[in-house]
């Protein structure tokens, strides 16, 4: 799809690991203020894991009206995998917020020990590996944070900028339509006015606005 494609105001938000749908309330409120009709998608990120979440998201989207996707952290990987496996889903554009699409060094550090790997549950493998380069028809944009405040700093060493949990380099998946950076931590991306404004811009126009 390109910028000339018919637009929709419907947005489905997908949360990250250790979170619930209610966690997305601040982001949902900001996107509604931008004129979008917002719903949320929940899934058990620890005990359920990616496979049932991808299947459930695909089923929810299939044969439905056109919609945009916004996924925070693991939610971005879940959404991207759903689009990859079911290319005909009626999704117009997608925005990932701080998703480690290239694989998470912090998750790999947790996975090296049995007792710490348990906190990732069944989502560990996807977080550690990430997604294949994007070649799908849906334009995907990334909003990453560069405020290094988060648990990831205790688990791994970041060679470059990070949001405290995910390195900026881990968000730069080949094939993305656009990438931007806002002043927010990993958790803070859900609460960030800048992140919400950039997400709204990409969903409407297929591009981010200059910082």
N, C-alpha and C positions, 0 to 999 in steps of 0.2 A: 504494500500500500504506500502511496505517496501523499504529499500535502494536499493534493486535489481530491483525495478520497472523502466521501461523505463523513461527517463527524457525528459522534454520539456524546451525550453528556453523562452516560452511565459509567460508573467506575466501580470495580470490585477490588477491595484491599485484602492482601494476604499477609498475615503476621509472621514473625520469625520464631526461632527456637526459644523455649521457656516462656513464651508469651501466650496471651489469649486474645480473642477478638476485642475485648474491652480496651486492650493496650493501644489499639488503633484510633481510639476516640478523638484525641487531639488532631491527628492528621485528617480524619474524616470531617471534623468540624471546619477545618481550614479549606478543604476541597469543596465542601458545600457552600462556603462563603464565596468561592470562585465560580459557583454556578453549576457544579456537578451534582448528580444524583448518586449517592455513595452507599454501597453495601459492603459487608465484610464477610470473609470466608475463614472459618476456623477449622483446626485439625489438631490431633494429639501429636505434637512434634517429637516427644521423647518415646512414648510407648507405642505409638502408631508408626511413625517414620514417614519417609517420603513416598514410598510406593502407594499406600492407600490414600495419601493426601493428593498425589498427582491424579489418581483414578477418580477421586471424589470431585476434584476441581474440574477435570475434563467433563465429567457427567453433568456438573452444574452448568457449564458453559455451552455444552453441545445443544444444538437446535434452539438456543436462546437468541435474544435480540443482540445487536452489536454492543460491545462493551470494551472499555479499557481495563487493563490490569495495572496495579501498583503493588509491588512486593517488597517488604522490608527484610533485609538479611536473608535468612533461609527461605523466606517467602518468595524472594526473587528467583531462587534456584528452582523452587517448586513450580512457579509459574512458567519459567522458561522451559523446563522439561515437559510440562503439559503441552506447550505450544510446539515443541519439537516432535513429540510423539503423535500429536493429533493436529496436523497442519491446517485442517479445515475449520478449526474453531473460529467463531465470529468475534475475534479480538482485533481491534483496530490498531492500538498502540499499547506499549507496556513501558513502565518505569520501574527500575530497581533502585532501592534505597540502601546503599552500603552493602550490597550482596557480594560475598566473596566468590564471584562466578569462576575465577581461575583457581579456586581451592584456597582453604584457610590454613595459614601457618599455625594460628592459635589452636585450631581444631586438631591439627596433626600433633601438636605438642601434648594436648590432652589425651590423644589416642595412644600415646606411647606407653602409658601405664594403665593397667586394667581398672584400677579404682577411680582414676580421673576420667577415663574413657566412658564410664557409665553415665556421666552427666550429659553426654551428647545423645545417649540412647541410640535408637535406630537411625537417627539422622546423621550420625558421625561420618559414615562413608561418603555421603554426598557432599557434606561440608568440606571434608578433607580433599576430595578429588576435584570438585567443581564441575562445570559444564563444558561440553565441546564448543569450539568456536561457533558463533551464531551464523546460520545461513538461511534462516526462515524468512517468510514473507512479511512478518509483523515487525515494524520498526521498534527497536528496543533502546531506551535511553537509560543512562546510569547517573544518579545523583549520589556522589560520595562525600564523606565528611573528612575534615583534616584537623579536628581537635582531638589530640591524642590523650583521651581520658577514658579508660575502660579496663576491664579485667584482662584483656589480651596482652597488655604491657607486662603482666606478671607471668605470662605463659611463654612468650616468644619475643625475640628481638626483631624489630622492624628496621630494615635498612633505609627506608625512605619515609615519606609522610604516611600517616595512618589516622584512623578515627579512634584509636585506642584499642580496637578489637580487630579491625580489618585494615590491611595495608592498601593504600591507593592502587598499588600495582596489582593487587588481587581483584580489583574491580574493573580492570581494563581488558575485558574479554574481546578478542578479535571478532569483528562483525557487528558490533554495536553501532547504532545510528548516530549516537551523540553521547558525550560524557561531560559532566560538570562537577565542580567541587564547591561545597558551601561550608561555612564555619560551624561545624557541629560534630559532636562525638557520635559513636555508633548508635547508642541508645537515643541520643538527642535528635537524630534525624527524624524520628516520629513526631517530635515536638517542635521542630524548626519551622519558622515562618518562611525562611529562605528556601528550604527544601520543598515545602508545599507549593510555593510560587513557581519554582522551576519545574516541578512535576506537572503542575497545571499547564504551564507554557508548552511543555513537550506534548502533553495529551491533546491540546488544542491545535498546535502548529507543527508538531514533529521536530521541534528544535528547542534548545534552551536559550534563555536570554543572556546577554553579556553580563558579567558580574559587576 
